[in-house]
Amino acid sequence: MFFRRITEHLRAQNWFALVLDFFIVVVGVFVGMQVDNWNQARIDQNKAYEQLILLNRDLTRDVEVLGVLRNRIRLHAEGAQAILNSIGGSDTEAVELEKAFTQLYLTYAYTPQQPTYLGLRNGAQLDLLQDTNLRSSIIEYYEVRQTIFQMEFMNDYAIAQRDLHKHFSRYVRLLPTERSSLLWPPPLDMHWTTLIAPISEGATDVEFLNDLSEVGARGAQVLGEIDVLRSENDAIQEAIRQHVSNGA
């Protein structure tokens, strides 16, 4: 139909009608492309909002994991301090010292909650997040801050713990959990400790004292870094909430 009209306009040398038809066709193609682009943009935006909501869920879980880890590292610090206090001459009950050794024996790892981020990264879909500042903050949190925390702070803390554990055989022995009901709540999947030598002997064990102090120092660094991670996490969650709210 269109080509027949073009042919008729050419035969009649109706240049105005010919130009008008071409103009209508060009406008129609342009409008169609714009509609397609708009539809695709809306689809991408909806996908981005869905991913942001999932990311926010992961970040919330990460805060919970960091909170549990913080509490456990705090218990380590309290255990180390209780032992140091006892060595220093304070009157500490044996049951409290056994609890302190048990807490220090337990080790913990940090597992970031990042399935949504990994899916976006591995699927090369991070560009769906068109807010460049928000996207940069998310990448920084997952790729840099969490990596530094795991590879440096937690790794250094684990080394300090291992150095401390080598002294334990002089002072305590392990008991199956069910054989000791004095301490509550019991640690998960771990045995109790019971004293086999006066902890006061540690007063002359310089290496033991140094390793106790090192665990405390490294633990303080871990606790500080956890607070930084949680603060950055909160900031990202707030930015996500505002982004989704503004685009709704």
Backbone as CSV, one residue per row, in Angstrom:
resi,resn,N_x,N_y,N_z,CA_x,CA_y,CA_z,C_x,C_y,C_z
1,MET,0.830,-1.204,0.000,0.000,0.000,0.000,0.869,1.260,0.000
2,PHE,1.847,1.268,0.869,2.704,2.448,0.970,3.494,2.663,-0.317
3,PHE,4.061,1.580,-0.842,4.860,1.722,-2.066,3.987,2.109,-3.259
4,ARG,2.759,1.635,-3.276,1.870,2.020,-4.378,1.570,3.508,-4.331
5,ARG,1.392,4.026,-3.089,1.141,5.466,-2.954,2.367,6.272,-3.374
6,ILE,3.542,5.773,-3.024,4.768,6.463,-3.431,4.870,6.521,-4.958
7,THR,4.558,5.387,-5.571,4.623,5.334,-7.046,3.640,6.320,-7.674
8,GLU,2.431,6.394,-7.111,1.426,7.310,-7.635,1.883,8.765,-7.485
9,HIS,2.487,9.081,-6.309,2.963,10.449,-6.099,4.082,10.800,-7.068
10,LEU,4.932,9.840,-7.382,6.019,10.085,-8.314,5.490,10.330,-9.728
11,ARG,4.516,9.528,-10.115,3.950,9.702,-11.443,3.256,11.059,-11.550
12,ALA,2.592,11.430,-10.459,1.859,12.709,-10.489,2.770,13.878,-10.143
13,GLN,4.016,13.547,-9.795,4.971,14.567,-9.370,4.405,15.438,-8.233
14,ASN,3.735,14.736,-7.328,3.163,15.401,-6.156,4.200,15.315,-5.030
15,TRP,5.150,16.254,-5.102,6.276,16.180,-4.176,5.868,16.434,-2.713
16,PHE,4.903,17.289,-2.525,4.461,17.568,-1.155,3.904,16.317,-0.495
17,ALA,3.041,15.599,-1.227,2.452,14.374,-0.694,3.522,13.312,-0.458
18,LEU,4.508,13.298,-1.388,5.592,12.326,-1.239,6.395,12.586,0.030
19,VAL,6.771,13.851,0.261,7.518,14.212,1.463,6.696,13.957,2.711
20,LEU,5.408,14.265,2.636,4.525,14.057,3.801,4.455,12.589,4.174
21,ASP,4.348,11.711,3.169,4.289,10.270,3.460,5.579,9.784,4.121
22,PHE,6.707,10.247,3.570,7.985,9.862,4.167,8.095,10.383,5.607
23,PHE,7.615,11.600,5.834,7.650,12.183,7.171,6.819,11.352,8.149
24,ILE,5.650,10.939,7.698,4.766,10.128,8.555,5.435,8.804,8.905
25,VAL,6.104,8.205,7.900,6.771,6.923,8.138,7.913,7.089,9.131
26,VAL,8.729,8.128,8.942,9.861,8.361,9.832,9.390,8.618,11.256
27,VAL,8.363,9.471,11.381,7.816,9.754,12.714,7.280,8.484,13.355
28,GLY,6.595,7.675,12.571,6.038,6.431,13.105,7.119,5.489,13.602
29,VAL,8.195,5.353,12.814,9.313,4.499,13.229,9.966,5.049,14.495
30,PHE,10.153,6.377,14.512,10.782,7.010,15.677,9.950,6.804,16.940
31,VAL,8.639,7.034,16.809,7.750,6.867,17.969,7.760,5.417,18.437
32,GLY,7.742,4.495,17.479,7.770,3.076,17.834,9.033,2.700,18.589
33,MET,10.161,3.228,18.108,11.429,2.951,18.790,11.445,3.554,20.193
34,GLN,10.892,4.766,20.313,10.858,5.407,21.622,9.982,4.639,22.597
35,VAL,8.861,4.151,22.099,7.971,3.347,22.949,8.675,2.076,23.400
36,ASP,9.385,1.426,22.457,10.132,0.219,22.812,11.202,0.531,23.854
37,ASN,11.918,1.639,23.655,12.959,2.032,24.610,12.359,2.337,25.975
38,TRP,11.222,3.016,25.961,10.557,3.343,27.226,10.125,2.074,27.955
39,ASN,9.550,1.143,27.188,9.118,-0.120,27.788,10.304,-0.881,28.369
40,GLN,11.412,-0.907,27.623,12.599,-1.612,28.104,13.171,-0.931,29.344
41,ALA,13.134,0.415,29.336,13.624,1.156,30.497,12.785,0.847,31.736
42,ARG,11.473,0.757,31.544,10.592,0.427,32.665,10.858,-0.991,33.162
43,ILE,11.096,-1.913,32.226,11.404,-3.295,32.612,12.699,-3.334,33.417
44,ASP,13.731,-2.622,32.917,15.016,-2.586,33.619,14.876,-1.932,34.981
45,GLN,14.076,-0.867,35.048,13.880,-0.185,36.321,13.189,-1.094,37.329
46,ASN,12.172,-1.820,36.872,11.478,-2.747,37.762,12.411,-3.844,38.250
47,LYS,13.264,-4.346,37.332,14.237,-5.358,37.725,15.208,-4.788,38.767
48,ALA,15.630,-3.551,38.524,16.554,-2.910,39.460,15.922,-2.772,40.839
49,TYR,14.650,-2.361,40.893,13.973,-2.228,42.179,13.854,-3.578,42.883
50,GLU,13.552,-4.614,42.088,13.452,-5.957,42.669,14.794,-6.378,43.258
51,GLN,15.886,-6.110,42.527,17.209,-6.482,43.011,17.597,-5.665,44.244
52,LEU,17.214,-4.400,44.262,17.518,-3.558,45.421,16.790,-4.062,46.662
53,ILE,15.563,-4.499,46.482,14.807,-5.046,47.609,15.486,-6.310,48.141
54,LEU,15.955,-7.166,47.218,16.664,-8.376,47.628,18.006,-8.036,48.273
55,LEU,18.684,-7.040,47.715,19.941,-6.589,48.311,19.719,-6.081,49.730
56,ASN,18.645,-5.346,49.915,18.330,-4.822,51.247,18.091,-5.960,52.235
57,ARG,17.446,-7.014,51.760,17.228,-8.192,52.609,18.564,-8.828,53.003
58,ASP,19.467,-8.963,52.026,20.786,-9.527,52.325,21.554,-8.664,53.311
59,LEU,21.466,-7.348,53.138,22.164,-6.435,54.036,21.619,-6.535,55.452
60,THR,20.306,-6.714,55.576,19.697,-6.889,56.898,20.219,-8.152,57.561
61,ARG,20.307,-9.219,56.779,20.845,-10.469,57.320,22.309,-10.309,57.706
62,ASP,23.047,-9.536,56.912,24.459,-9.322,57.206,24.627,-8.597,58.534
63,VAL,23.756,-7.641,58.813,23.803,-6.941,60.099,23.590,-7.933,61.244
64,GLU,22.661,-8.856,61.040,22.392,-9.856,62.066,23.612,-10.746,62.297
65,VAL,24.247,-11.181,61.206,25.440,-12.024,61.313,26.566,-11.276,62.021
66,LEU,26.757,-10.016,61.640,27.790,-9.209,62.279,27.486,-8.992,63.757
67,GLY,26.215,-8.869,64.092,25.833,-8.696,65.490,26.172,-9.924,66.321
68,VAL,25.900,-11.114,65.766,26.245,-12.357,66.466,27.758,-12.468,66.630
69,LEU,28.489,-12.171,65.542,29.947,-12.241,65.605,30.494,-11.258,66.639
70,ARG,29.925,-10.070,66.676,30.386,-9.061,67.639,30.203,-9.542,69.073
71,ASN,29.081,-10.162,69.331,28.815,-10.656,70.677,29.804,-11.750,71.067
72,ARG,30.149,-12.611,70.093,31.074,-13.707,70.397,32.491,-13.203,70.619
73,ILE,32.906,-12.236,69.806,34.240,-11.664,70.012,34.285,-10.935,71.353
74,ARG,33.182,-10.314,71.731,33.116,-9.649,73.036,33.290,-10.658,74.162
75,LEU,32.687,-11.841,74.008,32.841,-12.886,75.015,34.298,-13.342,75.095
76,HIS,34.974,-13.398,73.953,36.402,-13.711,73.961,37.161,-12.690,74.800
77,ALA,36.879,-11.429,74.550,37.581,-10.361,75.267,37.329,-10.463,76.768
78,GLU,36.092,-10.755,77.130,35.761,-10.890,78.550,36.476,-12.084,79.160
79,GLY,36.566,-13.185,78.383,37.278,-14.364,78.874,38.751,-14.090,79.086
80,ALA,39.373,-13.418,78.112,40.793,-13.090,78.242,41.029,-12.184,79.441
81,GLN,40.140,-11.222,79.643,40.291,-10.298,80.769,40.112,-11.018,82.107
82,ALA,39.187,-11.984,82.155,38.973,-12.740,83.389,40.227,-13.532,83.757
83,ILE,40.868,-14.111,82.750,42.095,-14.870,83.015,43.210,-13.934,83.460
84,LEU,43.347,-12.818,82.781,44.370,-11.842,83.172,44.132,-11.331,84.592
85,ASN,42.863,-11.091,84.921,42.546,-10.612,86.274,42.928,-11.647,87.326
86,SER,42.656,-12.915,87.007,42.980,-13.978,87.952,44.485,-14.113,88.127
87,ILE,45.213,-14.028,87.009,46.674,-14.070,87.094,47.190,-12.894,87.906
88,GLY,46.512,-11.768,87.764,46.917,-10.567,88.485,46.574,-10.591,89.966
89,GLY,45.869,-11.642,90.411,45.609,-11.780,91.837,44.162,-11.614,92.249
90,SER,43.260,-11.335,91.311,41.856,-11.180,91.684,41.257,-12.539,92.032
91,ASP,40.258,-12.527,92.883,39.619,-13.763,93.338,38.556,-14.171,92.325
92,THR,38.940,-15.064,91.421,38.026,-15.521,90.371,37.705,-16.991,90.586
93,GLU,36.437,-17.338,90.617,36.036,-18.718,90.838,36.483,-19.597,89.681
94,ALA,36.755,-20.845,90.009,37.237,-21.783,88.992,36.243,-21.932,87.854
95,VAL,34.955,-21.934,88.216,33.943,-22.110,87.183,33.979,-20.966,86.175
96,GLU,34.288,-19.756,86.637,34.376,-18.616,85.730,35.612,-18.715,84.840
97,LEU,36.699,-19.219,85.395,37.911,-19.396,84.594,37.711,-20.484,83.544
98,GLU,37.033,-21.555,83.928,36.748,-22.612,82.954,35.871,-22.078,81.826
99,LYS,34.921,-21.257,82.195,34.057,-20.642,81.185,34.877,-19.730,80.272
100,ALA,35.828,-18.997,80.852,36.662,-18.091,80.062,37.504,-18.871,79.065
101,PHE,38.112,-19.974,79.506,38.908,-20.789,78.598,38.036,-21.392,77.498
102,THR,36.840,-21.821,77.880,35.932,-22.404,76.882,35.580,-21.378,75.814
103,GLN,35.255,-20.160,76.243,34.924,-19.113,75.280,36.098,-18.836,74.352
104,LEU,37.305,-18.794,74.916,38.472,-18.482,74.098,38.825,-19.618,73.149
105,TYR,38.425,-20.822,73.501,38.729,-21.965,72.635,37.893,-21.943,71.366
106,LEU,36.667,-21.409,71.458,35.772,-21.398,70.313,36.272,-20.421,69.253
107,THR,36.182,-20.822,68.018,36.554,-19.942,66.907,35.326,-19.690,66.042
108,TYR,35.306,-18.530,65.432,34.155,-18.135,64.620,34.628,-17.539,63.302
109,ALA,33.845,-17.776,62.285,34.141,-17.217,60.962,33.001,-16.294,60.550
110,TYR,33.332,-15.382,59.673,32.322,-14.449,59.152,31.986,-14.851,57.728
111,THR,30.710,-15.123,57.480,30.243,-15.465,56.140,29.311,-14.362,55.659
112,PRO,29.778,-13.510,54.739,28.932,-12.412,54.251,27.653,-12.931,53.602
113,GLN,26.584,-12.207,53.808,25.297,-12.543,53.194,25.177,-11.756,51.878
114,GLN,25.561,-12.378,50.756,25.639,-11.630,49.510,25.154,-12.384,48.267
115,PRO,24.159,-13.270,48.372,23.725,-13.998,47.167,23.206,-13.088,46.062
116,THR,22.470,-12.040,46.419,21.920,-11.146,45.393,23.046,-10.394,44.690
117,TYR,23.997,-9.895,45.459,25.107,-9.155,44.846,25.912,-10.061,43.925
118,LEU,26.205,-11.270,44.360,26.975,-12.191,43.524,26.222,-12.517,42.241
119,GLY,24.898,-12.665,42.343,24.100,-12.918,41.147,24.170,-11.761,40.166
120,LEU,24.087,-10.544,40.680,24.187,-9.363,39.818,25.569,-9.250,39.190
121,ARG,26.600,-9.488,39.999,27.971,-9.356,39.490,28.286,-10.432,38.457
122,ASN,27.942,-11.670,38.773,28.261,-12.766,37.861,27.422,-12.716,36.594
123,GLY,26.237,-12.121,36.690,25.389,-11.991,35.511,25.580,-10.677,34.779
124,ALA,26.611,-9.922,35.176,26.925,-8.628,34.551,25.703,-7.717,34.510
125,GLN,24.958,-7.682,35.623,23.733,-6.891,35.689,23.836,-5.715,36.665
126,LEU,25.025,-5.419,37.122,25.166,-4.317,38.068,24.749,-2.983,37.458
127,ASP,24.831,-2.883,36.119,24.447,-1.631,35.464,22.949,-1.362,35.562
128,LEU,22.185,-2.376,35.996,20.757,-2.130,36.232,20.579,-1.067,37.311
129,LEU,21.545,-0.983,38.223,21.485,0.020,39.293,22.038,1.322,38.729
130,GLN,21.154,2.161,38.216,21.585,3.348,37.489,22.088,4.477,38.387
131,ASP,21.769,4.419,39.666,22.301,5.398,40.610,23.774,5.057,40.852
132,THR,24.669,5.830,40.218,26.091,5.488,40.264,26.664,5.556,41.680
133,ASN,26.203,6.502,42.478,26.700,6.605,43.856,26.294,5.387,44.677
134,LEU,25.046,4.980,44.528,24.565,3.806,45.254,25.289,2.557,44.766
135,ARG,25.445,2.448,43.453,26.130,1.275,42.906,27.573,1.201,43.418
136,SER,28.245,2.340,43.455,29.627,2.374,43.943,29.703,1.985,45.414
137,SER,28.733,2.452,46.212,28.720,2.119,47.640,28.522,0.621,47.851
138,ILE,27.629,0.042,47.062,27.365,-1.397,47.181,28.599,-2.204,46.799
139,ILE,29.238,-1.839,45.689,30.450,-2.544,45.249,31.560,-2.395,46.287
140,GLU,31.713,-1.183,46.814,32.733,-0.930,47.841,32.498,-1.800,49.067
141,TYR,31.236,-1.916,49.480,30.912,-2.682,50.681,31.249,-4.158,50.492
142,TYR,30.809,-4.716,49.358,30.991,-6.151,49.148,32.399,-6.511,48.695
143,GLU,32.967,-5.748,47.802,34.247,-6.113,47.199,35.455,-5.659,48.021
144,VAL,35.313,-4.560,48.746,36.463,-3.998,49.455,36.343,-4.199,50.958
145,ARG,35.285,-3.608,51.551,35.190,-3.617,53.006,35.080,-5.033,53.569
146,GLN,34.209,-5.858,52.983,34.059,-7.215,53.495,35.325,-8.037,53.266
147,THR,35.972,-7.823,52.126,37.199,-8.562,51.829,38.299,-8.196,52.813
148,ILE,38.470,-6.909,53.069,39.477,-6.469,54.040,39.169,-7.048,55.418
149,PHE,37.904,-7.016,55.792,37.519,-7.527,57.110,37.869,-9.006,57.244
150,GLN,37.550,-9.796,56.223,37.817,-11.230,56.284,39.303,-11.544,56.192
151,MET,39.983,-10.948,55.204,41.359,-11.310,54.903,42.368,-10.704,55.886
152,GLU,42.035,-9.580,56.470,42.975,-8.936,57.377,42.545,-9.065,58.837
153,PHE,41.446,-8.451,59.180,41.054,-8.392,60.592,40.727,-9.778,61.157
154,MET,39.847,-10.533,60.475,39.482,-11.846,60.983,40.645,-12.827,60.883
155,ASN,41.452,-12.707,59.829,42.597,-13.598,59.676,43.623,-13.340,60.779
156,ASP,43.917,-12.073,61.061,44.861,-11.747,62.133,44.340,-12.218,63.486
157,TYR,43.022,-12.088,63.665,42.446,-12.526,64.935,42.550,-14.040,65.081
158,ALA,42.313,-14.775,63.990,42.406,-16.232,64.031,43.838,-16.675,64.360
159,ILE,44.832,-15.988,63.808,46.231,-16.309,64.110,46.518,-16.079,65.595
160,ALA,46.026,-14.955,66.137,46.223,-14.661,67.558,45.562,-15.731,68.427
161,GLN,44.391,-16.183,68.014,43.709,-17.238,68.772,44.500,-18.541,68.759
162,ARG,45.017,-18.907,67.575,45.792,-20.145,67.482,47.047,-20.068,68.357
163,ASP,47.689,-18.912,68.370,48.868,-18.749,69.227,48.501,-18.913,70.696
164,LEU,47.309,-18.457,71.065,46.879,-18.575,72.453,46.514,-20.014,72.797
165,HIS,45.891,-20.731,71.863,45.427,-22.095,72.136,46.563,-23.040,72.520
166,LYS,47.757,-22.780,72.011,48.858,-23.718,72.289,49.228,-23.736,73.774
167,HIS,48.802,-22.717,74.538,49.093,-22.670,75.968,48.051,-23.427,76.798
168,PHE,46.906,-23.704,76.193,45.790,-24.213,76.984,46.083,-25.556,77.644
169,SER,46.874,-26.400,76.988,47.100,-27.748,77.526,47.801,-27.713,78.888
170,ARG,48.435,-26.602,79.220,49.108,-26.503,80.515,48.135,-26.222,81.652
171,TYR,46.999,-25.653,81.304,46.093,-25.172,82.341,44.742,-25.897,82.375
172,VAL,44.290,-26.410,81.239,42.946,-26.996,81.205,42.952,-28.279,80.378
173,ARG,41.924,-29.060,80.576,41.663,-30.194,79.692,40.204,-30.140,79.282
174,LEU,39.935,-30.750,78.146,38.574,-30.715,77.618,37.724,-31.816,78.220
175,LEU,36.469,-31.510,78.465,35.485,-32.484,78.923,34.313,-32.490,77.952
176,PRO,33.696,-33.647,77.742,32.468,-33.648,76.935,31.428,-32.744,77.575
177,THR,30.648,-32.074,76.763,29.672,-31.124,77.281,28.726,-31.752,78.293
178,GLU,28.293,-33.001,78.015,27.288,-33.606,78.890,27.851,-33.940,80.273
179,ARG,29.181,-33.919,80.435,29.770,-34.244,81.736,29.904,-33.036,82.642
180,SER,29.578,-31.887,82.134,29.658,-30.693,82.973,28.386,-29.880,82.816
181,SER,27.690,-29.695,83.907,26.450,-28.922,83.870,26.586,-27.633,84.665
182,LEU,27.828,-27.291,85.038,28.028,-26.114,85.879,27.859,-24.814,85.110
183,LEU,28.189,-24.853,83.812,28.159,-23.630,83.027,26.939,-23.624,82.112
184,TRP,26.327,-22.467,82.024,25.135,-22.349,81.177,25.042,-20.941,80.615
185,PRO,24.693,-20.782,79.344,24.405,-21.847,78.377,25.686,-22.442,77.812
186,PRO,25.665,-23.697,77.410,26.867,-24.318,76.860,27.152,-23.804,75.457
187,PRO,28.413,-23.738,75.068,28.727,-23.339,73.693,28.292,-24.417,72.705
188,LEU,28.015,-24.029,71.486,27.553,-24.969,70.486,28.691,-25.870,70.018
189,ASP,28.414,-27.187,69.944,29.359,-28.146,69.370,30.753,-28.034,69.968
190,MET,30.830,-27.890,71.242,32.132,-27.728,71.878,32.102,-28.399,73.247
191,HIS,33.293,-28.682,73.765,33.421,-29.283,75.079,33.683,-28.215,76.129
192,TRP,33.439,-28.609,77.370,33.813,-27.730,78.470,35.297,-27.883,78.758
193,THR,35.825,-26.953,79.487,37.195,-27.082,79.983,37.154,-27.197,81.492
194,THR,38.141,-27.862,82.030,38.277,-27.920,83.488,39.727,-27.645,83.828
195,LEU,39.963,-26.907,84.892,41.322,-26.520,85.262,42.125,-27.727,85.729
196,ILE,43.373,-27.804,85.279,44.273,-28.872,85.724,45.511,-28.294,86.402
197,ALA,45.636,-26.971,86.381,46.772,-26.318,87.050,46.330,-24.931,87.499
198,PRO,46.877,-24.433,88.580,46.515,-23.075,89.031,46.859,-22.046,87.953
199,ILE,45.897,-21.220,87.617,46.135,-20.223,86.579,47.160,-19.199,87.028
200,SER,47.404,-19.119,88.315,48.400,-18.169,88.831,49.790,-18.462,88.287
201,GLU,50.008,-19.708,87.823,51.305,-20.049,87.242,51.580,-19.230,85.987
202,GLY,50.520,-18.709,85.387,50.680,-17.918,84.176,51.382,-16.600,84.416
203,ALA,51.518,-16.212,85.677,52.163,-14.934,85.987,53.616,-14.907,85.542
204,THR,54.227,-16.080,85.451,55.637,-16.147,85.020,55.764,-16.586,83.565
205,ASP,54.642,-16.797,82.933,54.647,-17.256,81.530,54.455,-16.026,80.637
206,VAL,55.545,-15.405,80.269,55.489,-14.152,79.512,54.811,-14.357,78.161
207,GLU,55.126,-15.474,77.500,54.533,-15.720,76.177,53.012,-15.858,76.284
208,PHE,52.564,-16.554,77.307,51.118,-16.722,77.522,50.450,-15.373,77.760
209,LEU,51.066,-14.547,78.595,50.511,-13.228,78.869,50.475,-12.367,77.607
210,ASN,51.534,-12.443,76.828,51.568,-11.673,75.580,50.490,-12.125,74.606
211,ASP,50.305,-13.446,74.521,49.303,-13.967,73.589,47.883,-13.647,74.059
212,LEU,47.680,-13.631,75.376,46.388,-13.204,75.912,46.116,-11.746,75.547
213,SER,47.127,-10.927,75.729,46.985,-9.503,75.405,46.773,-9.293,73.912
214,GLU,47.438,-10.115,73.088,47.297,-9.981,71.638,45.877,-10.311,71.194
215,VAL,45.290,-11.348,71.785,43.898,-11.671,71.466,42.993,-10.504,71.822
216,GLY,43.243,-9.894,72.970,42.443,-8.738,73.356,42.591,-7.584,72.388
217,ALA,43.833,-7.318,71.969,44.086,-6.202,71.046,43.475,-6.472,69.676
218,ARG,43.686,-7.684,69.164,43.109,-8.026,67.858,41.585,-8.044,67.922
219,GLY,41.059,-8.507,69.047,39.611,-8.507,69.210,39.030,-7.116,69.186
220,ALA,39.737,-6.180,69.815,39.275,-4.790,69.804,39.252,-4.232,68.389
221,GLN,40.238,-4.597,67.586,40.260,-4.161,66.189,39.082,-4.743,65.418
222,VAL,38.805,-6.024,65.647,37.677,-6.674,64.969,36.370,-5.996,65.355
223,LEU,36.198,-5.726,66.641,34.967,-5.079,67.100,34.807,-3.700,66.461
224,GLY,35.905,-2.951,66.369,35.839,-1.644,65.735,35.480,-1.734,64.263
225,GLU,36.049,-2.716,63.576,35.758,-2.880,62.148,34.322,-3.357,61.929
226,ILE,33.808,-4.180,62.840,32.405,-4.584,62.754,31.496,-3.367,62.844
227,ASP,31.817,-2.460,63.742,31.016,-1.246,63.881,31.056,-0.423,62.585
228,VAL,32.225,-0.370,61.938,32.347,0.353,60.671,31.494,-0.316,59.600
229,LEU,31.582,-1.640,59.506,30.786,-2.373,58.520,29.289,-2.151,58.736
230,ARG,28.867,-2.223,59.983,27.447,-2.037,60.277,26.992,-0.622,59.954
231,SER,27.856,0.359,60.193,27.513,1.739,59.859,27.365,1.912,58.346
232,GLU,28.293,1.359,57.576,28.203,1.451,56.124,26.988,0.677,55.609
233,ASN,26.719,-0.443,56.230,25.545,-1.234,55.867,24.273,-0.421,56.072
234,ASP,24.163,0.237,57.218,22.981,1.060,57.512,22.819,2.180,56.479
235,ALA,23.951,2.800,56.098,23.894,3.897,55.126,23.409,3.403,53.770
236,ILE,23.872,2.228,53.355,23.437,1.669,52.067,21.958,1.309,52.109
237,GLN,21.522,0.717,53.211,20.103,0.364,53.323,19.218,1.606,53.254
238,GLU,19.640,2.672,53.901,18.864,3.905,53.859,18.828,4.466,52.439
239,ALA,19.958,4.420,51.731,19.999,4.898,50.344,19.104,4.046,49.448
240,ILE,19.073,2.748,49.687,18.204,1.863,48.907,16.740,2.205,49.149
241,ARG,16.380,2.410,50.414,14.987,2.740,50.740,14.574,4.041,50.066
242,GLN,15.436,5.033,50.079,15.114,6.316,49.434,15.023,6.157,47.925
243,HIS,15.922,5.381,47.347,15.927,5.181,45.898,14.643,4.513,45.436
244,VAL,14.263,3.455,46.132,13.041,2.729,45.768,11.818,3.590,46.009
245,SER,11.812,4.334,47.120,10.674,5.201,47.435,10.510,6.316,46.390
246,ASN,11.618,6.910,45.967,11.551,7.996,44.975,11.119,7.496,43.604
247,GLY,11.413,6.245,43.310,11.051,5.726,41.994,9.708,5.042,41.955
248,ALA,9.096,4.882,43.133,7.810,4.186,43.175,6.701,5.027,42.575
